[in-house]
Amino acid sequence: MTPPASGGRTRRRAGASGVGPLPPDKLWRAIVLTTLLVVPAFWSLLAGLVAVADDGDAGPDAGAAIAFGLALLPFVFVAGAFLTQHPKAPSAVLRGMGLCLLVGLPASAVAGDAVTGLVAGVGAGAAVVVRRGAADPLRPRFVAVGLASAYTFVLVRLAGPVALLSAPVFPFTAVGMADMVMARRAERRGEAVLATGDGAEPVEPVEP
């Protein structure tokens, strides 16, 4: 007997990785814990960059602050991959670090501030280290990170120091929000199929 089409879609969703997307409660628990690591890395990097720009003796040692922040970043992506149970965590961490640099440095140069670049870089890395279903596209995550970066760009110019307090929360939260939106859309599509009876066998009318 040929298996139903819906079963085939379920197997494809699990995909070659053998896993589906993480349940929402576990996803958000992992995001919260990972964000706790993002905060000190983020603030340390910013403190070092500000010290370099000011070139004064009042602030922290620029080299030490930047080195500490950079040393924490790999642990951020390691935590993101392993807490979300990514099936290929080591390679995902390497891709996340690479994207963080490839996206973060140009974003900082274009935006003219380090805060926006850090949100863009860490968010791009978060998009690939957080576990997802094999059939779930990366594009919504990157779009969400782009929106978070644009919001950070505006917030830095309107709110100033307030952006430093809230910006570390944006990268992984943007990825989680993108996953929630896509999951809700999938649920609505499933409800619409059930409501319209699409895919059901036609019922022949009974002659009187």
C-alpha positions as CSV (number, residue, x, y, z in Angstrom):
1,M,0.0,0.0,0.0
2,T,1.3,3.4,-0.9
3,P,1.8,5.7,2.2
4,P,-0.3,8.8,2.3
5,A,1.1,12.1,1.0
6,S,1.0,13.7,4.4
7,G,3.3,11.0,5.8
8,G,5.8,11.7,3.0
9,R,5.8,15.4,3.9
10,T,6.4,14.5,7.5
11,R,9.5,12.4,6.6
12,R,10.8,15.1,4.3
13,R,10.4,17.6,7.1
14,A,12.6,15.5,9.4
15,G,15.0,15.3,6.4
16,A,18.4,13.9,6.2
17,S,19.3,15.2,9.6
18,G,16.8,13.0,11.2
19,V,15.3,15.6,13.4
20,G,12.5,18.2,13.2
21,P,12.3,21.7,14.6
22,L,12.8,22.1,18.4
23,P,9.6,22.4,20.5
24,P,8.8,26.1,21.4
25,D,9.5,25.7,25.1
26,K,12.9,24.2,24.6
27,L,13.7,26.6,21.8
28,W,13.0,29.7,24.0
29,R,14.8,28.2,27.0
30,A,17.9,27.8,24.8
31,I,17.5,31.3,23.4
32,V,17.3,32.8,26.9
33,L,20.4,30.9,28.2
34,T,22.4,31.7,25.1
35,T,21.5,35.4,25.3
36,L,22.9,35.4,28.8
37,L,26.3,34.7,27.2
38,V,25.7,37.2,24.5
39,V,25.3,40.1,27.0
40,P,28.9,40.1,28.5
41,A,30.5,39.4,25.1
42,F,28.5,42.2,23.5
43,W,29.2,44.8,26.2
44,S,32.9,43.8,26.5
45,L,33.4,44.3,22.7
46,L,31.6,47.6,22.8
47,A,33.6,48.8,25.8
48,G,36.8,48.0,24.0
49,L,35.8,49.7,20.8
50,V,34.6,52.8,22.6
51,A,38.0,52.9,24.5
52,V,39.8,52.7,21.2
53,A,37.7,55.5,19.7
54,D,38.2,57.7,22.8
55,D,41.9,57.0,23.1
56,G,41.8,57.9,26.7
57,D,43.0,56.5,30.0
58,A,39.7,56.7,31.9
59,G,38.0,53.6,30.3
60,P,38.9,49.9,30.4
61,D,41.9,48.5,28.6
62,A,40.7,48.4,25.0
63,G,42.8,45.3,24.0
64,A,41.7,43.3,27.0
65,A,38.0,44.1,26.6
66,I,38.0,43.3,22.9
67,A,39.9,40.1,23.5
68,F,37.5,39.0,26.2
69,G,34.5,39.7,24.0
70,L,35.9,37.8,21.1
71,A,36.9,34.9,23.3
72,L,33.3,34.6,24.5
73,L,31.7,34.7,21.0
74,P,32.6,31.1,20.1
75,F,31.0,29.9,23.4
76,V,27.8,31.8,22.4
77,F,27.5,29.8,19.2
78,V,28.5,26.6,21.0
79,A,25.7,27.2,23.5
80,G,23.2,28.0,20.8
81,A,24.0,24.8,18.8
82,F,24.2,22.4,21.7
83,L,21.3,23.8,23.7
84,T,19.0,23.5,20.7
85,Q,20.4,20.0,20.0
86,H,21.6,20.8,16.5
87,P,22.4,17.5,14.8
88,K,25.7,18.8,13.3
89,A,26.6,21.2,16.1
90,P,30.4,21.5,15.5
91,S,30.1,22.4,11.8
92,A,27.2,24.7,12.6
93,V,29.4,26.6,15.2
94,L,32.1,27.1,12.6
95,R,29.5,28.4,10.0
96,G,28.1,30.7,12.7
97,M,31.5,32.2,13.5
98,G,32.3,32.7,9.9
99,L,28.9,34.4,9.2
100,C,29.3,36.5,12.3
101,L,32.5,38.0,10.9
102,L,31.4,38.1,7.2
103,V,28.2,40.0,8.1
104,G,29.2,41.9,11.2
105,L,32.2,43.7,9.9
106,P,30.6,45.1,6.7
107,A,27.4,45.9,8.6
108,S,29.5,48.0,11.1
109,A,31.2,49.8,8.3
110,V,28.0,50.6,6.4
111,A,26.0,51.6,9.5
112,G,28.8,53.6,11.1
113,D,28.4,52.0,14.5
114,A,29.5,48.9,16.2
115,V,26.2,48.1,17.9
116,T,24.3,47.5,14.6
117,G,27.2,45.4,13.3
118,L,27.3,43.2,16.3
119,V,23.5,42.6,16.2
120,A,23.8,41.8,12.5
121,G,26.8,39.5,12.9
122,V,25.7,37.6,15.9
123,G,22.2,37.3,14.5
124,A,23.5,35.9,11.2
125,G,25.5,33.3,13.2
126,A,22.5,32.5,15.3
127,A,20.4,31.8,12.2
128,V,22.6,28.8,11.4
129,V,23.5,27.5,14.8
130,V,19.9,27.2,16.2
131,R,18.4,23.9,15.2
132,R,15.6,23.9,12.6
133,G,13.7,21.4,10.6
134,A,15.6,20.1,7.5
135,A,12.8,21.5,5.2
136,D,12.5,24.9,7.0
137,P,14.2,27.7,5.0
138,L,16.8,30.0,6.4
139,R,15.5,33.0,4.6
140,P,12.9,34.0,7.3
141,R,15.6,33.9,9.9
142,F,17.9,36.2,7.9
143,V,15.0,38.6,7.2
144,A,14.2,38.8,10.9
145,V,17.9,39.5,11.7
146,G,17.9,42.2,9.1
147,L,14.9,43.8,10.6
148,A,16.4,43.6,14.1
149,S,19.6,45.2,12.7
150,A,17.6,48.0,11.1
151,Y,15.7,48.6,14.3
152,T,19.0,48.7,16.2
153,F,20.4,51.2,13.7
154,V,17.4,53.5,14.4
155,L,17.5,52.9,18.1
156,V,21.2,53.9,18.4
157,R,20.4,57.2,16.8
158,L,17.2,58.0,18.7
159,A,17.9,56.5,22.1
160,G,21.7,56.5,22.4
161,P,22.9,54.5,25.4
162,V,19.5,52.7,25.8
163,A,20.4,50.7,22.7
164,L,23.4,49.2,24.5
165,L,21.1,47.7,27.1
166,S,18.6,46.1,24.8
167,A,20.6,45.3,21.7
168,P,22.2,42.0,23.0
169,V,18.7,40.5,23.3
170,F,17.9,41.1,19.6
171,P,20.0,38.5,17.7
172,F,18.8,35.2,19.0
173,T,15.3,36.6,19.8
174,A,14.9,37.6,16.2
175,V,15.6,34.0,15.1
176,G,13.1,32.6,17.6
177,M,10.4,35.1,16.5
178,A,11.0,34.1,12.8
179,D,10.5,30.4,13.7
180,M,7.3,31.2,15.6
181,V,5.9,33.1,12.6
182,M,6.7,30.3,10.2
183,A,5.3,27.7,12.6
184,R,2.1,29.7,12.9
185,R,1.8,30.0,9.1
186,A,2.3,26.2,8.7
187,E,-0.5,25.6,11.2
188,R,-2.8,28.0,9.4
189,R,-2.1,26.2,6.1
190,G,-2.9,22.9,7.7
191,E,-6.1,24.3,9.2
192,A,-7.1,25.7,5.7
193,V,-6.5,22.3,4.1
194,L,-8.7,20.6,6.7
195,A,-11.4,23.2,6.4
196,T,-11.6,23.0,2.6
197,G,-11.1,19.2,2.4
198,D,-8.3,19.6,0.0
199,G,-6.8,16.2,-0.8
200,A,-9.8,14.3,0.4
201,E,-11.4,11.7,-1.9
202,P,-14.6,13.0,-3.6
203,V,-17.9,11.7,-2.4
204,E,-20.1,10.4,-5.2
205,P,-23.8,11.6,-4.9
206,V,-26.3,8.9,-4.0
207,E,-29.1,8.6,-6.5
208,P,-32.6,8.5,-5.1
